Amino acid sequence: MLDLPRFERDAETFLRALNRQHYLHGAGLQPTLDLTTLYDDFTYLFREETYGELQEAQAEPKPKRYLSDFVATGFLDDHVKVLTERLAASEAGATVTWDDRALPYRSVPAAIANEPDAHRRHELDARYRATLATLNPLYEERHRTLLESAPALDAGDYVTLSDSHKELGLADLADAMERFLEVTEQAYFGALEELLGTIELAPADAARCDLAWLFRAPHLDTAFPARDLVATLYRGCASWAWTCATRPTSSSTRKRGR
């Protein structure tokens, strides 16, 4: 029988440690993403038996669905943890040669977004994608392993498992997105052509990386001077926090409505 209170405490402890691992590695504070020991320390959270016991546990439907998603996600991630570690190490160590220096692979998207010359931007993007191609076999192996591991939970294939736990309604979502693309296609490409015109590029000559330069919006830099960026960030976060703290709850809104 699953001890649900203990399970929830251990799950919270695991998630804190997992998020810390991703933060330390992503921030460059440690060279590797160390997942194997972490998953081994909490292995009972992600067993097939745990998933099955959770389906029989007495719990409210929504929390139970969230916990089921947590176990299923952890079960799959546990199966690919070594591949995830290898990918993280490969990405962290990869470089792209640019202007006679080795540019860290993960910093290339920022360099692309800050490159005003279209020809140089396209060349840098091509070199970035060439490096990405060397990582694709690992990505493919990881994804294939996820797909092959999902049926062990007896809850359908990978897509069905994700769809049911997250209540995505993928079939309806796909139909809605098809309709959305149809009705917005003309407006989107019209606006895109206008934006590309501001950097003197015809749509036929443009590449996806050009959107990075457009969205970078260097003409707005004067509105956000470097010396004020941290203060601006704090003001924005403080405003968001105040809005969340003072936003009326649905129950209080209904009371005022009555």
C-alpha positions in Angstrom: 0.0 0.0 0.0 1.4 3.4 -1.0 2.1 5.7 1.9 0.8 8.9 0.2 2.0 11.5 2.7 5.5 10.1 2.6 5.3 9.8 -1.1 4.4 13.5 -1.5 7.2 14.6 0.9 9.8 12.5 -1.0 8.5 13.8 -4.3 8.9 17.4 -3.2 12.5 16.6 -1.9 13.3 15.0 -5.2 12.0 17.9 -7.3 14.0 20.4 -5.3 17.2 18.4 -5.9 16.3 17.9 -9.5 15.7 21.6 -10.1 18.9 22.5 -8.3 20.8 20.1 -10.6 19.4 21.8 -13.7 20.1 25.2 -12.3 23.7 24.5 -11.4 24.4 23.0 -14.7 22.5 25.5 -16.8 24.1 28.4 -15.0 27.5 27.0 -15.7 28.2 26.4 -12.0 28.9 22.7 -12.6 30.1 21.0 -15.8 27.9 18.0 -15.7 24.2 17.2 -15.1 24.3 14.6 -12.4 21.0 12.7 -12.5 21.9 9.0 -12.0 22.6 9.2 -8.3 19.6 11.4 -7.7 17.2 9.0 -9.5 18.8 6.0 -7.8 18.2 7.6 -4.4 14.5 8.0 -5.1 14.0 4.9 -7.2 10.8 3.8 -5.4 9.0 7.0 -6.6 9.1 5.8 -10.2 8.5 2.1 -10.2 5.7 0.5 -12.2 4.4 -0.8 -8.9 4.2 2.7 -7.5 2.3 3.9 -10.5 -0.1 1.0 -10.2 -0.6 1.6 -6.4 -1.2 5.3 -7.1 -4.1 4.4 -9.4 -5.7 2.6 -6.5 -5.0 5.2 -3.9 -7.8 7.2 -2.3 -7.2 10.8 -3.5 -9.1 13.6 -5.2 -9.1 13.2 -9.0 -7.0 16.3 -9.9 -4.2 15.8 -7.3 -4.2 12.1 -8.3 -3.8 13.0 -11.9 -0.9 15.4 -11.1 0.8 12.7 -9.0 0.3 10.1 -11.8 1.9 12.5 -14.2 4.8 13.0 -11.9 5.4 9.3 -11.5 5.0 8.6 -15.2 7.3 11.4 -16.2 9.9 10.3 -13.6 9.6 6.7 -14.8 10.4 7.7 -18.4 13.1 10.2 -17.4 14.7 7.5 -15.2 15.0 5.3 -18.3 16.9 8.0 -20.2 18.9 9.6 -17.4 22.2 8.4 -18.8 21.4 9.7 -22.2 20.2 13.0 -20.7 23.5 13.3 -18.9 25.5 12.6 -22.1 23.5 15.2 -24.0 24.1 17.8 -21.4 27.8 17.1 -21.3 28.0 17.1 -25.1 26.1 20.4 -25.4 28.2 22.0 -22.7 31.4 21.0 -24.4 30.4 21.7 -28.0 31.7 24.8 -29.8 31.2 26.6 -33.1 34.1 28.2 -34.8 33.3 31.9 -35.5 35.6 34.8 -36.1 38.6 32.7 -35.4 37.5 31.6 -32.0 35.5 28.8 -30.4 32.0 30.0 -29.5 30.2 27.8 -26.9 27.4 26.0 -28.6 24.8 27.2 -26.1 25.7 30.8 -26.6 25.3 30.7 -30.4 21.5 31.6 -30.5 22.3 34.8 -28.6 25.1 35.6 -31.0 22.7 35.0 -34.0 20.1 37.3 -32.4 22.8 40.0 -32.1 24.3 39.7 -35.6 23.0 42.6 -37.8 24.5 41.3 -41.0 22.2 38.8 -42.7 24.9 37.0 -44.6 26.9 36.5 -41.4 23.8 35.6 -39.5 22.9 32.9 -42.0 26.5 31.5 -42.0 26.6 31.3 -38.2 23.2 29.6 -38.2 24.4 27.1 -40.7 27.4 26.3 -38.5 25.2 26.0 -35.4 22.9 23.5 -37.2 25.9 21.5 -38.4 27.0 21.2 -34.7 23.4 20.3 -33.8 23.5 17.5 -36.4 26.3 15.8 -34.5 24.0 15.8 -31.4 20.9 14.5 -33.1 21.8 10.8 -32.8 21.8 11.2 -29.0 18.5 13.1 -29.2 17.0 10.4 -31.4 18.2 7.6 -29.1 16.7 9.4 -26.1 13.4 10.0 -27.8 13.2 6.4 -29.0 13.9 5.1 -25.5 11.1 7.3 -24.1 8.6 5.9 -26.7 9.7 2.3 -26.0 9.5 2.7 -22.2 6.0 4.2 -22.0 3.9 1.0 -22.5 5.4 -0.6 -19.4 3.0 1.5 -17.3 0.0 -0.2 -18.9 -1.5 3.2 -19.7 -1.1 3.3 -23.4 1.7 4.5 -25.6 3.7 7.7 -25.0 1.2 10.0 -26.7 -1.8 8.5 -24.9 0.0 8.6 -21.6 0.8 12.3 -21.9 -2.6 13.2 -23.3 -4.5 11.6 -20.4 -2.3 12.9 -17.6 -2.1 16.4 -18.9 -5.7 16.5 -20.2 -4.4 18.0 -23.5 -7.1 16.8 -25.7 -4.6 16.4 -28.5 -7.0 15.5 -31.3 -9.2 18.5 -30.6 -6.1 20.7 -30.2 -4.7 19.6 -33.5 -8.0 20.4 -35.2 -8.1 23.8 -33.5 -4.5 24.6 -34.5 -5.2 23.6 -38.1 -8.1 26.0 -38.2 -6.0 28.7 -36.5 -3.3 28.4 -39.1 -5.8 28.6 -41.9 -7.4 31.8 -40.7 -4.2 33.6 -39.8 -1.9 32.5 -42.7 -2.6 35.6 -44.8 -2.2 38.0 -42.0 0.9 36.3 -40.7 2.8 36.3 -43.9 1.7 39.8 -44.7 3.1 41.0 -41.4 6.2 38.9 -41.8 6.9 40.5 -45.2 6.5 43.9 -43.7 8.9 43.2 -40.9 11.5 41.6 -43.2 11.3 44.8 -45.2 12.6 46.8 -42.2 15.8 44.8 -42.5 15.8 44.8 -46.3 15.2 41.1 -46.7 12.7 39.5 -49.1 10.8 36.5 -47.8 12.5 34.3 -50.4 15.9 35.3 -49.0 15.0 35.0 -45.4 15.8 32.2 -43.0 14.4 31.3 -39.6 17.4 32.8 -37.9 16.3 36.2 -39.2 13.4 36.2 -36.8 15.9 36.1 -33.9 17.3 39.5 -35.1 13.8 40.9 -35.7 12.6 39.9 -32.2 15.9 41.2 -30.8 14.5 44.6 -31.7 17.8 46.6 -31.3 15.9 49.8 -32.1 14.4 49.6 -28.6 17.7 49.4 -26.8 17.6 53.1 -26.0 14.5 52.5 -24.0 16.3 49.9 -21.9 19.8 51.2 -21.0 22.2 48.6 -19.7 22.7 50.3 -16.4 19.0 50.1 -15.6 18.3 46.5 -16.7 18.5 44.9 -13.2 16.4 47.6 -11.7 13.9 47.3 -14.5 13.8 43.5 -13.9 13.1 44.0 -10.2 10.4 46.5 -10.9 8.7 44.2 -13.3 8.9 41.2 -10.9 7.6 43.4 -8.0 4.7 44.6 -10.2 3.8 41.0 -11.2 4.0 39.8 -7.6 1.8 42.7 -6.4 -0.8 41.9 -9.2 -0.9 38.2 -8.2 -1.2 39.1 -4.5 -4.1 41.5 -5.0 -5.9 39.7 -7.8 -9.3 38.6 -6.5 -10.0 34.9 -6.2 -12.8 33.4 -8.2 -14.9 33.0 -5.0 -14.5 36.6 -4.0 -15.3 37.7 -7.6 -18.5 35.7 -7.5 -19.4 37.2 -4.1 -19.0 40.7 -5.4 -21.0 39.8 -8.5 -23.9 38.7 -6.3 
